[in-house]
Amino acid sequence: MPDQRHESASALRRGHTLDPAKVVELYDSLTGLLGRKYFFHLVNNEIEKCRSEHSRLALVIIDIVGFRRVNLATGLDAGDAVLCETGRRLRGALRGCDSVARLGNGEFAALLPSMISEDHPTLAINKLLSAFQEPFEVAGLNLNIDLRFGVALFPDTCANTDQLVRHATLALLHATERGRPFSVYYGGAVDTDLADYAHALELRSAVEQNQLILHYQPKWDVEKKKIAAAEALVRWPHRDHGLIGPSKFIPVAEEGNLIRPLTSWVINEAVRQCAAWHGEGLKLEISANVSAKLLHDPELLEIVKNALDIWSLPPEYLTLEVTETAIMQYREEGTEILNQLAHLGVLVSIDDFGTGYSSFAYLCDLPVKELKIDKSIVNSMRGNTDKETVLRTIIDLGHNLGLLVTAEGVEDEEKYRSLEQLGCDIVQGYHISPPLTAKHLTSLVRTGSTLAD
């Protein structure tokens, strides 16, 4: 197959400072394409050229789909033949000024300098895709080889080679995950789908490397005048965006199939902290939120059982909060899983109650121990007789069903006193305390002081 060794001479003429005697070391011995080290040397030089000439380039990272399976199914010799033919077709589909390299195993790269238009990368990718429509004739077999392409642009979305490679690789991962032939990295402002995917990759790494943290918001027992429990709220300390709250990244986790490992981490950490409090003589209960996505996931029960077993926490000290909307969305599956959790001894709470459309009859069929009144109802009751009547009705309903009733969003003394008069059991909100670190909540419980005093 034709190789790219003639390109080294032209590259050197353009001012590259490489020793011609070492040219033989700069190529992939199997395919004759540029080797990894020399290729990225060219990328660096072309970026400098773009800066001086105010031009643009594209980097394309290319992956053979399922190349390892090809090796296993056909043997290493046939796999080598696939690599060589892939290199030949890539090289043949591009311009003379473009460079193609084999980065390793089934991964290749192409450098497209001097782009003539904004849609140049897309046109190039389409040309490459057409070059692979015909099957490969290898070892007496006709193999259909599929490629995935990730594209990044300079200087559009990056400032240097490292960023260019990272963005192209991220685009390749995105294309692979979404089952697309290619993706172009434009950045979050243009391609929100790809930005979300980047966010999901960072979030997955944060979960796997234990980089998330929990804050704990106290739940105040109105009758006993003390902190009886705490709700675990996950936070993501992000290197660029600071401390990110769950409303920003839980949807990303749900879309990116991260909600199970994220929930597993939260439950395990919450149970660990609760057990630690018990070891210090603080008999607090702990609650954690469960996504609607997990109400039909049989592994939720195992996640909870494992956490309780590992940290030796009695199950009655753990409450799992599920929104009213989630329960109605997964009515049959949700009821089954909630019953299993209740059988285990874990308490179940209906969160954001009053915002959904659950029937009272359905409430009787659920193994629920707590109703949490949504803060929108609490916040709307000031000076509104009708809203206060609704609030009283919910509290009475909960008590008649033998449930504990908690009010969220209690932000001032007036709301607290009104809920106290209405017989609400537990209140939660900034009037009691904002979410705190475990250390600060421990101190608060020991001193017994809160804003509600």
N, C-alpha and C positions, 0 to 999 in steps of 0.2 A: 504494500500500500504506500502511497506517497507520504513522506513525513514532512516535518516543519523545519528541518535543519537549515534550509535556505533563509528562514526567518531570522536566525541568529545573526547572520551577516548584515541584513538590513537593520536589525535592531542595534547592532554595534555601530553602524554608520549613523544612526540617529543619535548617537552620543551615549549609549549604554556602556558602562565601564566593566565589561566582563572579559576575562582572559580567553582568547580564542582557543588556546590549547585545552581548555576545560569544557569546550562546547559539547564534547561527547557525553559529559556527565549531566548535561542539562535536559536530557530527553528521557522519556519513558522507554525502557528497553523493549517492551512488548509491542506497543502501538506506534512508536515513532513520534508520538505527540510530545509537546512540551512537558517537562517535568514540573512538579509542584513548585519547587523553589524558584526556578527560573520564571515560571509563569507569574508568580506574585511579584517578582522583581520587575517584570514588564508592566504589571498593573500599577506599581508605584511610579514608574517612569511616565506612564500614560496619564496618570492623575496630575503629575507636575506639568505635563504638556497641556492638559486641559486648563489648569490654572493660568498658565501664561497666555494661552490662546483663547480663553473664555469659551471653550467648547465643552461637549458632553460625551460621556461614555456609559456603557452598560456592562455589568458583570452578570454572567449567567452561570449558576451552579446547576449541574445536570446529574440526575440519578437514574440508573436502570432499575425499573420496578422489579423486585423479586429476584435480583441477580444471584443471591445465595441459593435460591431454589433451582435456578438454571444450572449452577455448578453441581448441586446434589443430584439433579435428574439426568444430566448429560455427561458429567465428568469434567475434570479440570481442563483438559485439552479443548473440549468444546466450549467451555467457559472462556478460555483465552481467545478462541476464534470469535466469539460474540463481542469481546472487548475490542478486538482489532477492527471488526466490521463496523462497530459503533463509532469508533474513532474515524474510520474512513468516511462514513456517511456524514458525520458532524463536520469534518473538515471540508468535504465536498459541497456542503450546502451553504457555506459562509463565504464572505468576500476574502480576497487576498490579504487585505489589511487586518482582518480579524485573526485572533489567536485562539487555539484550542489546546487544552491540556488534559492529561489524565491525572486526577488528584489522588487516586488510590482505589483499589477494589473496583466497584461498579460506579464510581463517581468521576465526573468530568467537569470541566469549566470552559467557558468561552468569554473572551474579552472583545467587546465591540466598540472600538474607538470611533471618533469622528462621526457621530450619529447625525444623519441628514435631516431627521424630523422627530417629533415627539413620539410618533407611533412606530419608529424604526425597530425598537426591541420586539414589539408584538409581531411585526411583519417577519422579522428574523426567526422568531419562535415558530410561527406558522410554516415557514419554509423548512425548518428543521423537522417539524412534525410530519410534513409531507414526505420527507426523506426516509421516514421509518414506517411508511404504510405497507411496503412490500416485506414479506417475511424473510427471515435469515435462513439460508440453507446451511445447516451445521450438522455434522455427524449423521448425514442421511435424513435429517429432520427439517421440517419447515417450522421455524420458531417465530412467533409474533412477539416482538420486543417493544415494550412500552417504556417511555421516558417521562420523567417529571422535571420541570424547569422552574427555578426560582431566579427572579431578575431584580437587581437593584441598580439605581442610577446615580451617577456622580455628575455634578454636585447637588442634584435635586434633593436628596434625603440623607446625605452623609458628608463628612468632612475629611475622611481619610480612608486608607485601605482597610483597616480593621473594621470600621463601621460598614463599609461597602460589602465586605465578605459576610459580616453578621446579618445584614439586611437581606442579602441574596439567599443565605442559608435559611433564614427565617421564612422567606417567601417560598422556598422549596418545601419546608416542613408544612407550611400552610396548604400548599397545593396537594401534598401527599395526604394530609389529614382530611381535606375536603373532597378528595377524589377528582381534582381538576388537573388538566394537562400542565398548566403553569399558573403562577401568580407573580405579579409585579409589586414590589414594595414601594408604595407611594407615601407612607407615613399616615399617622392617625387622622390627620385633618382631611385626607382625601379618601383613604380606604379604611373605614371604621371596622370592617370585618377583620382585616389583617391586623389592625391595632388591637382589637379584642383578642385575637389569637396570640399576639405578642404578650399581652397582659396575662393570658392563661398560661403561657409557658413560664413566665416569671412566677406566677402564683403556684404552679405545680412545684417549681424549685423551692419556693418558700415553705410549702407544706412538707416536702421531703426532707429539707434541711432544718426543720424545726425553727423557722424564723418568724412564725406568727406568735402573737401573744394574746392573752385573755385579760380583759378588764371585767370587773364585777360590780354590778349595780345592786345596792342593798334593797331588800324587800322588808318593809317595816310592818310589824304586827301592831295594829291599832289598839287592840285591847291590852296587850302585855307591855306596850310601849318599849319595844326593843327590836333590833334587827334579827329576824328569824331565818332569813335565807338570802341568797344572792343569785342574780341572773348572770351567767357567763356570756360575755359579748366579745367576739373575736375581733382583733385588730391586726392590720398588716403594716409593719414599719417598712415603708418603701424608701429606697435610697434616693429617689428623685422627688417623690410626692409627699414625703412625710408619713404620718400615721393615717392610714386609710381605714374608714369604717366599713362595716359589712354591706351596707346598702350599695356601695360602689363595686364590690368584687364578688358578692354572692351570685349575682346574675351571670358573671363571667364563669364562675365555677360550675354553675348549672348547665351552661351551654357547652362548656369544655370538658364535660364528664369528670369534673374534679370534685363534685359535691360529696361523693362518698368518702374519699380520703380526707377531705377537709372536715366533714362532720365527725369522722372517726377520730381525727386529731383533737377537735374541740371537746368531744365527749370524754376522751381519755384524759386530757389535761384538766378538764373541769372536775372529773371524779378524783384525779390525783390530788388536786388542790383541796377538795372537800375532805378527803381522807387525812391530808396534812393538818387541816384545821381541827379535825377530831382528835388527832394525836396531840394537839396543843391544848385540848380541853374545850374547844369551841364547837359546840354541836349545831353547826349551821347546816341547812339544806342547800342544795345547789340545783339550778335549773339551766337547761340548754335548749337551744332552738333546733328544730328538725325541719329540713326543707320538704316541700311537697313532693319533690322528685324521689324522696326516699320512702314515701308511704306505700310504695309498691315494690320495695327492694327487700327481699328476704334476709339480706345480710345485715340489715339494721339491728335485728335482734342479737346477732352474734357480736356486732360491734359493742353493744351495750353490755352484754354478758361478759365479754372479755375484759372490758374496762373495770367493771365491778369486781371481777375475780382477781385481776392483777393488783388492785389497790385495796382489796378487802373492805369495800364500802357496802354497808347494808343498803339494799335497793330502795328502801322507803325514803332515803335521803336524796334521791335523784328524781327530778321532775323533767320530763321532756315536753317542750312547748311546741304545739302544732297549730298553725293558723286555722281559723274557721273556714276560710276559703279553700285551703288545702284539703281539709277533711271532706268537704263537699265535692271537690274535684276528683278525689280518689275514694269514693264512698265505700265501695265493697272491699277493695284491697286494703284501704286505710283502716277500716274497722277490724279486719283480721289481724293486722300487725299491732294495732293499739291493744287489742285483747291479749295478744301474746306478751306484750310489754307489761301489761297490768298483771298477768299471771306470774310474770317474773318478780313482781313486787314493786316495779317502777311506777311512779305517779305520772299521770297524763294531764296536761293543761291545754285548754283551748285558748290560744292567743288571739289578740285583736278581735275579741268577741263584740258583736254588734255591727260589724262591717260586712258580714256575709249574709247568707239566706238560709241558714240551717233552721229546721223546724224544731219545735219544742219536743215533739214525739221522738225525733231522731236523737236528741240529746240524751234521752232516757236509755237509749240502746248503746251508748258509748261508755267505755270504762274511764270516765273523766272524773278527776278529783278537784279541778280548779277551773274557774272562768276568769280570764283576764280581760277586763273591759278596755276597749280600745281608747287610746288617749284623745282621739278626735271627739268622742262622746264626752269625756271628762272636761275637755277644754271648752266645749260649747255650752256647758250648763250654767255658767255665770249669768245671773239675771234672766234666765230663760226657764220659765216654769215648766213648759212642755219637755224640755231636755232633762230637767231634774226628775220629772215623772218617769221618763224612759229609764234613767239611771236607777231610780228606786225600784222600778219593775224588774230590771235585770238582777239587781242585788237580791230582791225577794225571790225571784225565780231560782237563782243559784242556791239560796239557802233552803228553799222548799225541796230541791233535788239533792240536798245533803252535800253541796259543793262549797268549797272555799272560794270567796270572791275577792279578786285583786283588781285594783284600779291603776292603770298606767298613766303617765304624763301628769303627775301631781307636782305642779311647779310653784305653788304659793300657799300661804297659810289659809286663805279663804277656801280653796278647793279642799285642802286637807280637813278642815273643820266640817265642811258640808258632807264629805264622805264619811267622816266619823259619826255624824248625826244620822246618816242613812244606814249605818250598820255595816259598812264595808270592812272586811277582815284585814286585808293587806293593802298597803299603798306603796307606790314606787314612782320615783321621779326626782327631779333636781331639787325639790324642796327638802327631800330626805337626804339625797346625796347624788352627785353625778357618778358615772362608772369610775371605779378606782382600781389601782393595781392591787394584787393580793396583799402586799405588805401594808398599804394604806387602809384597806378594808379591815385587816386584822387589828390595826391600831384603833380604828373607829369602833369596832365591836368591843374591844377591851376597855376603852374609855366610856363607852355608852353614850357618847354625844353625837347628835345629829342636828341638822337645821330645823327639824320638827320639834325639838325640845323648847 
